[in-house]
Amino acid sequence: MEVGKMKRLTISLDNDTVAKLEELAKRDGRSLSEVARVAISSYYDLILKNVISDIKGLIDLISTRDYIAMDIGLWVAILDELCEKASESFWDVVEKVGFEHGLQFKEMGLEDLYSVIKLLEASNWFNVRTVSEDVYIITLVTRNEGKLVRRFFDGLFKSMGFNVEVSEGLRKLILKKTSVIP
């Protein structure tokens, strides 16, 4: 950690917090000041990067048992097989599952595209980058997820009444919300 000019700051801590600070300093071989700086910096990053809300979202998804955590190697193997051999009826089921999720998300009070894709981002299918208020870039974990995520989105957007133009790239989907379907 680069340390420039230091500014002295006096704070009041209760005994329990002091004990925790001392335990961390001893365990890591750092000064109390350095532990406090690292803790504040880590907390700052967690809050600004929404890591805590992502973790809460993931916990919500997994705790309902509607989702599972899966090894990425296994996921890629399954997708390779599906993309090669899946029938059109399979892809119709994927779209239907997306539709059902849309109904569930509406019941949860999610009403805009951004909040929906941010919740799904917590399930680790993809990362979301905002381009503008109505345009989002979805970066997939693997390149063979494109069709699966696209068909899921087709059902999801239909049930939520979102009119979204989806453009596919090699490992990206570009979502452009054009209007709300009446």
C-alpha positions as CSV (number, residue, x, y, z in Angstrom):
1,M,0.0,0.0,0.0
2,E,1.5,3.3,-1.1
3,V,1.4,5.8,1.7
4,G,1.7,9.5,0.9
5,K,1.3,12.3,3.4
6,M,-0.4,11.1,6.6
7,K,-3.0,13.0,8.4
8,R,-3.5,12.2,12.1
9,L,-7.1,11.4,13.0
10,T,-8.3,10.7,16.5
11,I,-11.2,8.3,16.9
12,S,-13.0,6.7,19.8
13,L,-13.4,3.0,19.9
14,D,-15.2,0.7,22.4
15,N,-13.2,-2.1,24.1
16,D,-14.6,-4.8,21.8
17,T,-13.5,-2.9,18.6
18,V,-10.0,-2.2,20.1
19,A,-9.6,-5.9,20.9
20,K,-10.6,-6.9,17.3
21,L,-8.2,-4.3,15.9
22,E,-5.3,-5.5,18.1
23,E,-6.1,-9.2,17.2
24,L,-6.0,-8.3,13.5
25,A,-2.8,-6.3,13.9
26,K,-1.1,-9.2,15.8
27,R,-2.3,-11.9,13.3
28,D,-1.2,-9.9,10.2
29,G,2.0,-8.4,11.8
30,R,0.8,-4.8,11.0
31,S,0.5,-1.7,13.1
32,L,-2.9,-0.7,14.4
33,S,-2.9,2.3,12.0
34,E,-2.1,0.1,9.0
35,V,-4.9,-2.3,9.9
36,A,-7.3,0.6,10.3
37,R,-6.2,2.0,6.9
38,V,-6.6,-1.4,5.2
39,A,-10.0,-1.9,6.8
40,I,-11.3,1.5,5.7
41,S,-10.0,1.0,2.2
42,S,-11.6,-2.5,1.9
43,Y,-14.9,-1.2,3.3
44,Y,-14.8,1.7,0.8
45,D,-14.2,-0.8,-2.1
46,L,-17.0,-3.1,-1.0
47,I,-19.5,-0.3,-0.8
48,L,-18.5,1.5,-4.0
49,K,-18.3,-1.7,-6.1
50,N,-21.6,-3.0,-4.7
51,V,-19.9,-6.3,-3.7
52,I,-22.1,-6.5,-0.6
53,S,-25.3,-6.2,-2.6
54,D,-24.0,-8.7,-5.1
55,I,-23.3,-11.2,-2.3
56,K,-26.7,-10.6,-0.8
57,G,-28.3,-11.1,-4.2
58,L,-26.4,-14.4,-4.6
59,I,-27.4,-15.6,-1.1
60,D,-31.0,-14.7,-1.9
61,L,-30.9,-16.7,-5.1
62,I,-29.2,-19.8,-3.6
63,S,-31.1,-19.9,-0.4
64,T,-34.4,-20.3,-2.2
65,R,-33.0,-23.5,-3.8
66,D,-34.1,-22.1,-7.2
67,Y,-30.4,-21.8,-8.2
68,I,-27.3,-23.9,-7.7
69,A,-23.6,-23.2,-7.6
70,M,-21.7,-25.1,-10.3
71,D,-18.0,-25.6,-11.2
72,I,-17.3,-23.6,-14.4
73,G,-15.6,-26.6,-16.1
74,L,-18.7,-28.7,-15.6
75,W,-20.8,-25.8,-16.8
76,V,-18.7,-25.5,-20.0
77,A,-18.9,-29.2,-20.7
78,I,-22.7,-29.2,-20.3
79,L,-23.1,-26.2,-22.6
80,D,-20.8,-27.7,-25.2
81,E,-23.0,-30.8,-25.4
82,L,-26.3,-28.7,-25.3
83,C,-25.2,-26.3,-28.1
84,E,-24.2,-29.3,-30.3
85,K,-27.2,-31.6,-29.7
86,A,-30.1,-29.8,-28.0
87,S,-33.5,-29.9,-29.9
88,E,-35.6,-26.9,-30.5
89,S,-38.0,-28.1,-27.8
90,F,-35.1,-27.7,-25.3
91,W,-34.6,-24.1,-26.3
92,D,-38.4,-23.5,-26.0
93,V,-38.1,-24.8,-22.4
94,V,-35.3,-22.4,-21.7
95,E,-37.4,-19.6,-23.0
96,K,-40.3,-20.8,-20.8
97,V,-38.0,-20.8,-17.8
98,G,-37.1,-17.2,-18.6
99,F,-40.8,-16.3,-18.9
100,E,-41.4,-17.8,-15.4
101,H,-38.5,-15.9,-13.9
102,G,-40.0,-12.7,-15.4
103,L,-43.3,-13.4,-13.6
104,Q,-41.4,-14.0,-10.4
105,F,-39.4,-10.9,-10.7
106,K,-42.5,-8.8,-11.3
107,E,-43.9,-10.3,-8.1
108,M,-40.7,-9.3,-6.3
109,G,-41.3,-5.7,-7.5
110,L,-38.6,-5.5,-10.1
111,E,-39.8,-3.2,-12.8
112,D,-36.9,-2.0,-14.8
113,L,-34.4,-3.8,-17.1
114,Y,-31.3,-2.7,-15.1
115,S,-32.6,-4.1,-11.7
116,V,-33.5,-7.4,-13.4
117,I,-30.1,-8.0,-15.1
118,K,-28.2,-6.9,-12.0
119,L,-30.1,-9.5,-10.0
120,L,-29.2,-12.1,-12.6
121,E,-25.6,-10.9,-12.6
122,A,-25.4,-12.1,-9.0
123,S,-26.0,-15.7,-10.2
124,N,-22.7,-15.4,-12.1
125,W,-24.0,-16.0,-15.6
126,F,-22.5,-12.7,-16.8
127,N,-21.2,-9.3,-16.0
128,V,-23.2,-6.2,-16.7
129,R,-21.7,-2.9,-18.0
130,T,-23.9,0.2,-18.4
131,V,-23.4,2.1,-21.6
132,S,-26.3,4.4,-21.2
133,E,-29.7,4.5,-19.4
134,D,-31.1,2.1,-22.0
135,V,-28.1,0.2,-23.2
136,Y,-26.2,-2.6,-21.4
137,I,-23.4,-4.9,-22.4
138,I,-23.6,-8.4,-21.0
139,T,-20.3,-10.1,-20.9
140,L,-20.8,-13.9,-20.7
141,V,-18.6,-16.2,-18.6
142,T,-18.1,-18.5,-21.6
143,R,-18.6,-18.0,-25.3
144,N,-21.0,-20.9,-25.7
145,E,-23.6,-19.4,-23.3
146,G,-24.9,-17.0,-25.9
147,K,-27.8,-19.0,-27.2
148,L,-28.9,-20.1,-23.7
149,V,-28.8,-16.6,-22.2
150,R,-30.5,-15.1,-25.3
151,R,-33.4,-17.6,-25.3
152,F,-33.8,-17.2,-21.5
153,F,-33.9,-13.4,-22.0
154,D,-36.5,-13.7,-24.8
155,G,-38.9,-15.3,-22.3
156,L,-37.9,-13.1,-19.5
157,F,-38.4,-9.8,-21.4
158,K,-41.7,-11.0,-22.9
159,S,-43.2,-11.8,-19.5
160,M,-42.0,-8.5,-18.0
161,G,-43.2,-6.4,-21.0
162,F,-39.8,-5.2,-21.9
163,N,-39.1,-4.5,-25.6
164,V,-35.3,-5.1,-25.8
165,E,-33.2,-5.4,-28.9
166,V,-30.5,-8.0,-28.3
167,S,-27.4,-8.0,-30.5
168,E,-25.0,-11.0,-30.1
169,G,-21.3,-10.9,-30.2
170,L,-18.7,-13.6,-29.6
171,R,-19.0,-13.5,-25.8
172,K,-21.3,-10.5,-25.4
173,L,-24.9,-9.5,-25.7
174,I,-25.8,-5.9,-26.2
175,L,-29.2,-5.1,-24.7
176,K,-31.0,-2.0,-25.9
177,K,-34.3,-1.2,-24.3
178,T,-36.4,0.4,-27.0
179,S,-39.8,0.8,-25.3
180,V,-42.3,-0.9,-23.0
181,I,-44.7,-3.3,-24.6
182,P,-48.3,-2.3,-23.8
